[in-house]
Amino acid sequence: MGGVKTALRQRHLGLRKQLNAEQVYDLSQKAQQLVMALAVFSAARTVGLYAPHANEVDTELLSSCAQAVGAVVAYPRIVHGTMEFVRFDSECTWQPGKFGILEPSIGAQGVHSCQVEPELFDAVVVPGVAFDSAGNRLGYGKGFYDRFLAQCTPQCVFIGLAYAFQLEDKLPREAHDVALDYVVTDAKITACPASSRI
């Protein structure tokens, strides 16, 4: 299974790398607008987003939308080999994390108060390399998101965000993989019936 996943990662990362800035912007706007059309997103009071890396779908519009209605917006960072989410507000700045991905930078005194525990999230928007209509996701192989999502409540909605070309007919699935409730691309919203969490 590892060889299949590696080949899929290489192919999809190669396709994503070919996008120019204008394509990333245009397709990201379309995908984000579809996420905003989801009632489960607009109703969420605590939202997990990600800082895009290497041509991933942008999330800035989602952040602005959520903050405009008073929702708490949090972004991930890696601390001692574990992914945690921290609240992002005007006091925060960005700095590159362990893998070169931007993370919220907060002072040592504010670490505890800014951390948002998994059980508090209503919706988490999840990046990935590839997705399928059953809610399976191919990540980067580190397992950070699967471990974090497994700690969220059954009521929390997981939304995969991707470009249309990142959809596969069927991805390999392992026991520890956490299924998504929706996969949203620039072309469509897919509700994932395989997720036992809907």
N, C-alpha and C positions, 0 to 999 in steps of 0.2 A: 504493500500500500504506500510505503514511503516514496518509492520511485515514481508512482503515479502522481502523488501530490507534488513532488519536486518538479516534474515535467509541467504540470498545470500551473504551478507558481511561475516558472520561467516564462511560459507562453503569455500568461496574463500580465505579468509585470512588464514584459516587452511591449505588449500592445498599449499599455497605459503610458509607458515612457514615450511613445510616439506622438502623444497628444501635444498640441501647442497650447500656449496660454489662453488664446481666444476660445479654443474648443473646451478647455477645462472650465472656463468661466461660463460659457453658454450652457453646456451640459449640466454643470453644477446648479445653475439657476433653475433649470427645468426639474431636476431631481428634487431639489429643496422645496420647490413650490408644491410638488406632489406630496411630500412629507407633511407640509403645512396643511394640506387638504385632509389629512387623516384626523378624525375626531379624537383619537387616542393621544395624538401629539398635542393638539391645541388645548386639550383638557389637562395635560400634565402640569403639575406644579413644581416638580423637581425633575430636571432633564439632564441626562449624560450625553455629552457630545465629544468629538475628537478634533484635534488640530490636524488638518490634512498634511500629508507627507508624500512626496514623490508622485505628484499628480493625482492624488486621491480626490474624490468629490469634496468640494468645499462645504463648510458648515456655518459660515458667517451669517448667512441669511436666517438660518434656524436659530442661531444664538440671539440675533436681534429680535426676532419674532417672539421667542420665549421670554426674553427679558422685558419686552414691551408690555406683556400681560402680567408681569410680576413673578414669573417662575424663577426658581433657582436654577442656574446653569452651572454645571461642573464638568471639568475636563480631567483626563487621566494623567498620572505621572507614575514613574517606576521608582519605588523606594525599597531598598534592600531585597531586590528580586521579586517584589510584589507590586501589582498595580492597584493604586488607590485613586479615588476621584476627589478633587478639591474644588470648592466653590470659586468661580471666577467673577471678579467684579472690578471696579475702576481702580482698586488698590493693587491689583495684580499686574505683573509684567510677564513676558514670555522668555524662556531660556531653553536652549537645546538640552534634551535629556540624554539618557544612555545610548539610545539608538539614533540620535540626531533628530528626533521628533520633538517639536516644541511642547513644552510643559509649562503650566502656571508656576511662577516663581513667587513663593511667599516667605516672609521672614520666619525665623525659627520660633518666635513667640506665637505666631498665628497658625502653626501647623495643625494643632488639634482642633481649633475652632473652625478652620476652613475645610477640614475633611468631611466628606459626605458619605455616610455609611450606606452599604448596598441596599439595605431594607428600606431606605427613604426614597428611592427612585420610583417614579411613575413611568418613565420611558428612558431607554438608553439607545442612542443611535450608534450603530456599530460599523466600523470599516472592515474591509477584507480584500482578499485578492480575487476570489471568485465566490459565487453563490448559486444555489439552485432553487426551484420553486417549492421544494419541500422544506425550505428554511435552513438547509445545511450551508455552512460557511467554511471556506478555506482561508485561513489566516496566514500569518507569517511563520507559524511553526513553534511559537514560544508558549502558547496556551494561556496567555495573560487574560484575554477576554473570557474564555470558557470558565476559568477559575473564578473570575469576578461575577459573571452573570449567574453562575450556580448559587451565589449567595443572595441574589435578589429575591423579592417575594414573588409568588405566582401571579400577582396582579400587575407586576411591572411588565411593560411591553417592550420587546426587543425589535428594533428596526434596522435591517441591513441597508446600507446606502451605497449605491454603486452606479457604474455606467452600464448601459444596456449590453455592451459586449462582454461584460463580466459574468453574465448568466450562463450556466452550463445546464445540460439536461439533467444530469445526476452527478453529484459529487460523492466521493468515498466518505463514509461516516464511521467514527469510532465512539466507543461507549461514553467517553468523557465529553464529547461534543455537545454543546447546548444549542438547541434549535431556535431559530428566530421566528417571530410572529408575522413579520412582514419583510419583504425585500422590495425596496423602492429604487427605481432607476430613472433616468431621464425620459424613458418611454412609457413606463407603467408602474402601477402598484400591484404587487402580488401578495395576497394573503396566503399564509403557509399552513395548509391543513395538517401537515405532519406534526406541527408543534402541539404538544399536549397542554400547552399553557394558554391556548385560546379558549 
